[in-house]
């Protein structure tokens, strides 16, 4: 029944977009703004999800940042990236997942989003070179595939719009209408409203821009979906939906909003380049995804037209009291069965090496007392047929120069396993 309702919602959205109804968008539920999905399960896997076992590392905006560097030149950035990507290749990595839109901004020349502050130091100030283009150019000779990592909804961790550049879409929308329903302002900051068709179209158009202009293996979303469960953040939108005859509960409606965006992004990518994959690195907690973030990983894994892969962030050791690694990895392996329509990768917590894991309960000292956890995890994943690869979070914790003694021990133990 949920699948049927979601399909109806997406169909309604396609009709609305086709009629150019992009104003008063707070009622929106689905977001399939592109052509019908033409990719069939019998076709070859996309380039970003090929038969090769994925050995990836995330490279965050902080690791790409030039904002605090005295020399922000293109030559300095090229030198930095060349060294980083060479380190990845030297350690048997075959894919880098690079953050290109962390806060409604862009690490590339964009007609939609402002230049990122992580290069120039100020949002909206273009540093003078195409960082994503340089990454792709540098990666190719090293045999590295590049996945473009996007935070779709997140705009700012603060509520202050003055920190946004004048050409930031969120700033322009807010300045035009302080009560806009296209944005959510909450304790966690400013987000695009998942219920807004205008916001969904903006995000999809941003994906189109990247896919059309860069030779990437995949578009990659992480786990930022609904920022809070509070009912008031979208109460006017939900009330409008209900008053028009909507029958979904608030939770179902929110999940339909997110699934509409996911479906729309997938369709947009495939309409441009069928060999480019779309994947989501979701929370490792299945129920948190479903009930708190409104990310319906059950729907996405069982049906075509949403994602090519899921990559749960299983950032736990074996002794974690609430979510031990083996139990959590097995739960995802069971979800992604032979009947599943997606591939399964695993996010690995390189950032926990050598530190106390404060939220692990009785297992809080595991990462302090052992230096082979990552190697064990990779070995165990390879023994689970459902898993087609992994990714380390993140580059600086495992491959950067001047690693801590604990990280160096972990890396030494990893060499023969990667």
Residue pairs with C-beta under 8 A, 6 or more apart in sequence:
2 252
2 296
2 299
3 299
3 303
5 247
5 248
5 252
5 256
6 30
6 256
6 259
6 260
6 299
9 29
9 30
9 256
9 260
10 30
10 31
10 32
10 259
10 260
10 263
10 264
11 30
11 32
12 29
12 30
13 28
13 29
13 30
13 31
13 32
13 33
13 197
13 260
13 264
14 30
14 32
14 33
16 28
16 197
17 33
17 197
17 201
21 197
22 197
22 198
22 201
23 198
25 181
25 182
25 196
25 197
25 198
25 199
26 181
26 182
26 193
26 195
26 196
26 234
26 236
26 237
26 240
27 195
27 237
27 240
27 241
27 244
28 195
28 196
28 197
28 200
28 257
28 260
29 195
29 241
29 246
29 248
29 253
29 256
29 257
29 260
30 256
30 257
30 259
30 260
30 263
30 264
31 197
31 200
31 201
31 204
31 257
31 260
31 261
31 263
31 264
32 260
32 263
32 264
32 267
33 200
33 201
33 204
33 264
33 267
33 268
34 204
34 264
34 267
34 268
34 271
35 267
35 271
36 267
37 266
37 267
37 270
37 304
37 305
38 270
38 271
38 274
39 270
39 274
39 304
41 304
41 341
43 274
44 275
45 51
45 277
45 308
45 343
46 217
46 218
46 274
46 275
46 276
46 277
46 308
47 145
47 217
47 218
47 275
47 276
47 277
48 95
48 145
48 147
48 216
48 217
48 218
48 275
48 276
48 277
48 279
48 308
49 218
49 277
49 279
49 308
49 309
49 343
49 388
52 94
53 382
53 388
53 389
54 94
54 95
54 345
54 388
54 389
54 390
54 391
55 92
55 93
55 94
55 95
55 389
55 390
55 418
56 93
56 94
56 95
56 96
56 97
56 147
56 345
56 389
56 390
56 391
56 392
57 88
57 93
57 95
57 96
57 97
57 391
57 392
57 393
57 394
57 395
57 398
57 399
58 96
58 97
58 98
58 99
58 149
58 347
58 391
58 392
58 393
58 394
58 395
59 84
59 96
59 97
59 98
59 99
59 394
59 395
60 99
60 102
60 394
60 395
61 99
61 102
61 107
61 116
61 118
62 118
62 396
63 84
63 394
63 395
63 396
64 81
64 98
64 99
64 107
64 118
64 119
64 131
65 118
65 119
66 72
66 76
66 77
66 80
66 118
66 119
66 120
66 127
67 117
67 118
67 119
67 120
67 121
68 121
69 76
72 119
72 120
72 121
72 127
74 127
74 128
74 129
74 134
77 119
77 127
77 129
77 131
77 134
78 134
78 138
81 134
81 135
81 138
82 138
84 395
84 399
85 96
85 135
85 138
85 139
85 142
85 144
86 142
87 395
87 399
87 400
88 96
88 142
88 144
88 395
88 399
89 142
89 143
89 144
91 399
91 411
91 414
91 415
91 418
92 418
93 144
93 399
93 418
94 143
94 144
94 145
95 144
95 145
95 146
95 147
95 217
95 389
95 391
96 135
96 139
96 144
96 145
96 146
96 147
96 395
97 147
97 149
97 220
97 391
98 107
98 132
98 135
98 146
98 147
98 148
98 149
99 107
99 149
99 151
100 106
100 107
100 108
100 131
100 132
100 148
100 149
100 150
100 210
101 107
101 113
101 116
101 148
101 149
101 150
101 151
101 206
102 116
102 118
102 151
102 154
103 116
103 117
103 123
103 151
103 154
103 155
103 156
103 157
104 113
104 114
104 154
104 155
104 156
104 164
104 168
104 169
104 170
104 192
105 113
105 114
105 115
105 116
105 117
105 118
105 123
105 168
106 112
106 113
106 114
106 115
106 116
107 116
107 118
107 119
107 131
107 132
108 130
108 131
108 132
108 133
108 210
108 213
108 214
109 115
109 126
109 130
110 206
110 209
111 209
112 169
112 202
112 205
112 206
112 209
113 168
113 169
113 206
114 123
114 124
114 164
114 165
114 167
114 168
115 123
115 124
115 125
115 126
115 127
115 165
116 123
117 123
117 124
117 125
119 127
119 131
120 126
120 127
122 165
123 163
123 164
123 165
123 168
124 165
124 166
124 167
124 168
125 165
132 148
132 210
132 214
133 214
135 146
136 146
136 214
136 215
136 216
139 145
139 146
140 215
145 216
145 217
145 218
146 214
146 215
146 216
146 217
147 216
147 217
147 218
147 219
147 220
147 277
147 279
148 210
148 214
148 216
148 218
148 219
148 220
149 220
149 221
149 222
150 206
150 207
150 210
150 219
150 220
150 221
151 221
151 222
151 224
152 192
152 203
152 221
152 224
152 261
152 265
153 191
153 192
153 194
153 199
153 203
153 224
153 225
153 226
153 227
154 189
154 191
154 224
154 227
155 164
155 168
155 170
155 183
155 189
155 190
155 191
155 192
156 163
156 164
156 170
156 189
156 190
157 188
157 189
158 189
158 190
159 185
159 189
159 190
161 170
161 171
161 174
161 175
161 190
164 170
164 171
165 171
166 172
169 202
170 183
170 190
170 192
173 180
173 182
173 183
173 198
174 180
174 183
181 193
181 195
181 196
181 236
181 237
182 192
182 193
182 196
182 198
182 199
183 190
183 191
183 192
183 193
183 196
183 199
184 190
184 191
184 192
184 193
184 227
184 233
184 234
186 227
186 228
186 230
186 233
187 228
188 227
188 228
189 227
191 224
191 227
192 199
192 202
192 203
193 199
193 234
193 237
194 200
194 225
194 226
194 234
194 254
194 257
194 258
194 261
194 294
195 234
195 237
195 238
195 241
195 253
195 254
195 257
196 237
200 260
200 261
200 264
203 261
203 265
204 261
204 264
204 265
204 268
207 219
207 265
207 268
207 269
208 268
208 272
210 216
210 219
211 219
211 268
211 269
211 272
211 273
211 276
212 272
216 276
217 276
217 277
218 276
218 277
218 278
218 279
218 308
218 309
219 265
219 269
219 276
219 277
219 278
219 279
220 279
220 280
220 281
221 262
221 265
221 278
221 279
221 280
221 281
222 280
222 281
222 282
222 313
223 280
223 281
223 282
223 283
223 289
223 293
223 295
223 313
225 258
225 293
225 294
225 295
226 254
226 258
226 292
226 293
226 294
227 233
229 292
231 238
231 250
234 254
238 250
238 253
241 248
241 253
246 253
248 256
251 291
251 294
254 294
255 290
255 294
255 295
255 296
255 299
257 294
258 293
258 294
258 295
258 296
259 296
259 299
259 300
259 306
262 280
262 300
262 306
262 307
263 305
263 306
265 278
266 278
266 305
266 306
266 307
266 308
267 305
269 276
269 277
269 278
270 276
277 308
277 309
278 307
278 308
279 307
279 308
279 309
279 310
279 311
279 345
280 295
280 297
280 300
280 307
280 309
280 310
280 311
281 310
281 311
281 312
281 313
281 347
281 391
282 289
282 293
282 295
282 297
282 310
282 311
282 312
282 313
283 289
283 293
283 295
283 312
283 313
284 312
284 313
284 314
284 315
284 316
284 323
284 328
284 332
284 347
285 323
286 297
286 298
286 331
286 332
286 335
289 295
289 296
289 297
290 296
290 297
290 298
297 310
297 335
298 335
299 306
300 306
300 307
300 310
300 342
301 310
301 335
301 336
301 340
301 341
301 342
302 339
302 340
302 341
303 341
304 341
306 341
306 342
307 342
308 342
308 343
309 342
309 343
309 344
309 345
309 388
310 332
310 336
310 342
310 343
310 344
310 345
311 344
311 345
311 346
311 347
311 391
312 328
312 332
312 344
312 346
312 347
313 347
313 349
313 393
314 323
314 325
314 328
314 329
314 332
314 346
314 347
314 348
314 349
315 347
315 348
315 349
315 351
315 352
315 393
316 323
316 324
316 325
316 328
316 349
316 357
316 360
317 324
317 325
317 352
317 357
317 360
317 363
317 366
317 367
317 370
317 373
318 324
318 325
318 326
318 363
318 366
318 373
318 376
319 360
319 362
319 363
319 366
320 357
320 360
320 361
320 363
320 366
321 360
321 361
321 362
321 363
322 360
322 361
324 363
325 377
325 380
326 380
329 346
329 377
329 380
329 381
329 384
329 387
330 384
332 344
332 346
332 386
333 344
333 384
333 385
333 386
333 387
336 342
336 343
336 344
336 386
337 386
343 388
344 386
344 387
344 388
345 387
345 388
345 389
345 390
345 391
346 377
346 381
346 387
346 389
346 390
346 391
347 390
347 391
347 393
348 374
348 377
348 378
348 390
348 391
348 392
348 393
349 393
350 374
350 392
350 393
350 394
350 397
350 398
350 407
350 410
351 393
351 394
351 397
352 367
353 367
353 371
353 373
353 374
353 397
353 398
353 404
353 406
353 407
353 410
354 367
354 368
354 404
354 405
354 406
354 407
354 410
355 367
355 368
356 364
356 365
356 367
356 368
357 363
357 364
357 365
357 366
357 367
358 364
360 366
366 373
367 373
368 406
371 406
371 409
371 410
371 413
372 410
372 413
373 410
374 392
374 398
374 410
374 413
374 414
375 410
375 413
375 414
375 417
377 390
378 390
378 414
378 417
378 418
379 417
381 387
381 390
392 398
397 407
398 407
398 410
398 411
398 414
399 411
403 411
